[in-house]
Amino acid sequence: MSWIVEPERKTPVVAATDVLVCGGGFAGVAAAVCAARNGARVLLIERYGFLGGLVTGGLVITTPPLDNGINREIAERLRRKRVYAPLQKPGAEMISLRMHALDPEVVKHELLQMLREAGVDLLLHTLVVGSVVEQGAVRGVLVENKAGRHAIRASLTVDATGDADVAAFSRAAFRVVRKPITMMFNMAGVDIDRVLDRVGNWSNLKKVVTDAVAQGELKFELGTTLEWGTPGVHAECLLHPGEINVWSGNLKGVDALDPKQLTDAEAVTRDHVMRLVAYLQERVPGFEGSWIELTSPILGVRATRQILGGISPDMQQVRNTTFADTVAKPYAEDTIRLPYGSLLPQGAENLLVAGRCISAEEEAMGQLRLIPVCSATGQAAGTAAALAVRKGVSPGKLDVADVQRVLTDQGVDLGL
Ligand SMILES: Cc1cc2nc3c(=O)[nH]c(=O)nc-3n(C[C@H](O)[C@H](O)[C@H](O)COP(=O)(O)OP(=O)(O)OC[C@H]3O[C@@H](n4cnc5c(N)ncnc54)[C@H](O)[C@@H]3O)c2cc1C
């Protein structure tokens, strides 16, 4: 490999804050709102122009119930706008909790409103590209945007990038996992009744597609080394008449930290979507007048880096243990709990992690990456960050009983 040596440069420090939250998905927004409500000056940085991460940008718009802590607030806001509703059909459960549908556009705006109401400073269109580490402690990050390259100082940083970017930049311990990736999309103008007359229920549409593939009427060619886990379709009419949310199959073996592979994955899944839609429009009654409303602006990457924290609980532990340092209980009606140690990366001081890259055993992560868990860990991380700043200690030295007391006082049922 050849190299270019860049000249040494001075990077201007453009902002300083108490708590810096990197990433504006459900975890990051929850962390920022809760840190601000607990008295910290908070800045949230997000690479895209909207909030919600995979929920809004990835069109992941079904979730187990949002019914504890900040999740309950989000649900109430969405319910008022009539865009949060339980799925009414047999089998619409995950971890025996009923799945609910959300409207991504309203979610984007409500999350923005929550940040404004809490007094959080927001910087969109800004990518975190490095961290500022002094004597082993994270003191902020380096960012790049249209204005150039800048530094932002922070007393404490919360990594809610989903990919543990800040943890990796700070040389914290992590492992890399590869999970199937998916391009979600929405179609509009679907004559739902006619489709269901033809296929019976949405699950059967998958069989129509699988049969078409088996008979060679529909071809999903990869043309790369990538591999289909499950090509096909799962469609669901969620909230709006004539609109369906479509899961377009799982692509396996992608290293989603490699931009070249991600580029291939974007191209392949987009081909797949177009072929699938053309087939549905031509061959399945009810799709004739339909169109693609939106393919997900963010490719559905489930996981990349997972931090190695003070503890990596397995599923049995998160379901059956009341950890002495329990700081999150995502659901009112389920026993899953998360310990504070899962948010504390080894090898980097002054950093907390929230969302889909927290520390847990891989088999547990399938359930711990669900939306309500990400926001519950965000609430815990943001609250802990504000308390740590107020007390002038690093997050690892915080008395977790204080965090538990504040969370409980602020309406989180920790089941303690
Ligand atoms: C295809 C698919 C289907 C799924 N199905 C379900 C389901 O049915 N129900 C369910 O509950 N969950 C589901 N999930 C999981 C769930 O959607 C996610 O785990 C959850 O939304 C993650 O939230 P998060 O805030 O941790 O991360 P993300 O939503 O990924 O948010 C991270 C944010 O950080 C930003 N960011 C990243 N890097 C940087 C950087 N360097 N600088 C600045 N900003 C950055 C991103 O733009 C993003 O906004 C699914 C996931 C996928 C991919």
The ligand as an SDF file (V2000), in Angstrom:
LIG
                    3D

 53 58  0  0  0  0  0  0  0  0999 V2000
  -33.5010   -4.5870    9.0180 C   0  0  0  0  0  0  0  0  0  0  0  0
  -33.7160   -4.3780   10.4810 C   0  0  0  0  0  0  0  0  0  0  0  0
  -34.8920   -4.7930   11.0660 C   0  0  0  0  0  0  0  0  0  0  0  0
  -35.1070   -4.5660   12.4230 C   0  0  0  0  0  0  0  0  0  0  0  0
  -36.3110   -4.9240   12.9590 N   0  0  0  0  0  0  0  0  0  0  0  0
  -36.6190   -4.5160   14.2120 C   0  0  0  0  0  0  0  0  0  0  0  0
  -37.9390   -4.6410   14.7000 C   0  0  0  0  0  0  0  0  0  0  0  0
  -38.8340   -5.1520   14.0070 O   0  0  0  0  0  0  0  0  0  0  0  0
  -38.2130   -4.1430   15.9440 N   0  0  0  0  0  0  0  0  0  0  0  0
  -37.2440   -3.5770   16.7260 C   0  0  0  0  0  0  0  0  0  0  0  0
  -37.5400   -3.1550   17.8500 O   0  0  0  0  0  0  0  0  0  0  0  0
  -35.9790   -3.4500   16.2840 N   0  0  0  0  0  0  0  0  0  0  0  0
  -35.6430   -3.8770   15.0480 C   0  0  0  0  0  0  0  0  0  0  0  0
  -34.3920   -3.6910   14.5620 N   0  0  0  0  0  0  0  0  0  0  0  0
  -33.3370   -3.1450   15.4640 C   0  0  0  0  0  0  0  0  0  0  0  0
  -33.4650   -1.6500   15.7540 C   0  0  0  0  0  0  0  0  0  0  0  0
  -34.0250   -0.9680   14.6490 O   0  0  0  0  0  0  0  0  0  0  0  0
  -32.0970   -1.0120   16.0480 C   0  0  0  0  0  0  0  0  0  0  0  0
  -31.2590   -1.8610   16.7940 O   0  0  0  0  0  0  0  0  0  0  0  0
  -32.2660    0.2970   16.8400 C   0  0  0  0  0  0  0  0  0  0  0  0
  -33.1470    1.1600   16.1500 O   0  0  0  0  0  0  0  0  0  0  0  0
  -30.8930    0.9220   17.0360 C   0  0  0  0  0  0  0  0  0  0  0  0
  -30.9960    2.1800   17.6760 O   0  0  0  0  0  0  0  0  0  0  0  0
  -29.6650    2.9720   18.0470 P   0  0  0  0  0  0  0  0  0  0  0  0
  -30.0710    4.3300   18.4580 O   0  0  0  0  0  0  0  0  0  0  0  0
  -28.8390    2.1590   18.9870 O   0  0  0  0  0  0  0  0  0  0  0  0
  -28.8010    2.9920   16.7040 O   0  0  0  0  0  0  0  0  0  0  0  0
  -29.1350    3.6620   15.2890 P   0  0  0  0  0  0  0  0  0  0  0  0
  -30.5860    3.6930   15.0470 O   0  0  0  0  0  0  0  0  0  0  0  0
  -28.2450    2.9900   14.3250 O   0  0  0  0  0  0  0  0  0  0  0  0
  -28.6530    5.1720   15.5080 O   0  0  0  0  0  0  0  0  0  0  0  0
  -27.3120    5.5570   15.4270 C   0  0  0  0  0  0  0  0  0  0  0  0
  -27.2650    6.9970   14.9540 C   0  0  0  0  0  0  0  0  0  0  0  0
  -25.9230    7.4560   14.9780 O   0  0  0  0  0  0  0  0  0  0  0  0
  -25.6220    8.1000   13.7560 C   0  0  0  0  0  0  0  0  0  0  0  0
  -24.1820    7.9190   13.5290 N   0  0  0  0  0  0  0  0  0  0  0  0
  -23.5430    6.7530   13.3090 C   0  0  0  0  0  0  0  0  0  0  0  0
  -22.2210    6.9610   13.2010 N   0  0  0  0  0  0  0  0  0  0  0  0
  -22.0290    8.2920   13.3530 C   0  0  0  0  0  0  0  0  0  0  0  0
  -20.8690    9.1140   13.3410 C   0  0  0  0  0  0  0  0  0  0  0  0
  -19.6350    8.6030   13.1860 N   0  0  0  0  0  0  0  0  0  0  0  0
  -21.0290   10.4420   13.4960 N   0  0  0  0  0  0  0  0  0  0  0  0
  -22.2790   10.9840   13.6620 C   0  0  0  0  0  0  0  0  0  0  0  0
  -23.4050   10.2410   13.6910 N   0  0  0  0  0  0  0  0  0  0  0  0
  -23.2760    8.9060   13.5480 C   0  0  0  0  0  0  0  0  0  0  0  0
  -26.4780    7.4010   12.7240 C   0  0  0  0  0  0  0  0  0  0  0  0
  -26.6820    8.2010   11.5900 O   0  0  0  0  0  0  0  0  0  0  0  0
  -27.7590    7.1350   13.5110 C   0  0  0  0  0  0  0  0  0  0  0  0
  -28.6680    8.2020   13.4410 O   0  0  0  0  0  0  0  0  0  0  0  0
  -34.1150   -3.9310   13.2170 C   0  0  0  0  0  0  0  0  0  0  0  0
  -32.9220   -3.5180   12.6240 C   0  0  0  0  0  0  0  0  0  0  0  0
  -32.7200   -3.7330   11.2800 C   0  0  0  0  0  0  0  0  0  0  0  0
  -31.4440   -3.2450   10.6620 C   0  0  0  0  0  0  0  0  0  0  0  0
  1  2  1  0
  2  3  1  0
  2 52  2  0
  3  4  2  0
  4  5  1  0
  4 50  1  0
  5  6  2  0
  6  7  1  0
  6 13  1  0
  7  8  2  0
  7  9  1  0
  9 10  1  0
 10 11  2  0
 10 12  1  0
 12 13  2  0
 13 14  1  0
 14 15  1  0
 14 50  1  0
 15 16  1  0
 16 17  1  0
 16 18  1  0
 18 19  1  0
 18 20  1  0
 20 21  1  0
 20 22  1  0
 22 23  1  0
 23 24  1  0
 24 25  2  0
 24 26  1  0
 24 27  1  0
 27 28  1  0
 28 29  2  0
 28 30  1  0
 28 31  1  0
 31 32  1  0
 32 33  1  0
 33 34  1  0
 33 48  1  0
 34 35  1  0
 35 36  1  0
 35 46  1  0
 36 37  1  0
 36 45  1  0
 37 38  2  0
 38 39  1  0
 39 40  1  0
 39 45  2  0
 40 41  1  0
 40 42  2  0
 42 43  1  0
 43 44  2  0
 44 45  1  0
 46 47  1  0
 46 48  1  0
 48 49  1  0
 50 51  2  0
 51 52  1  0
 52 53  1  0
M  END
$$$$
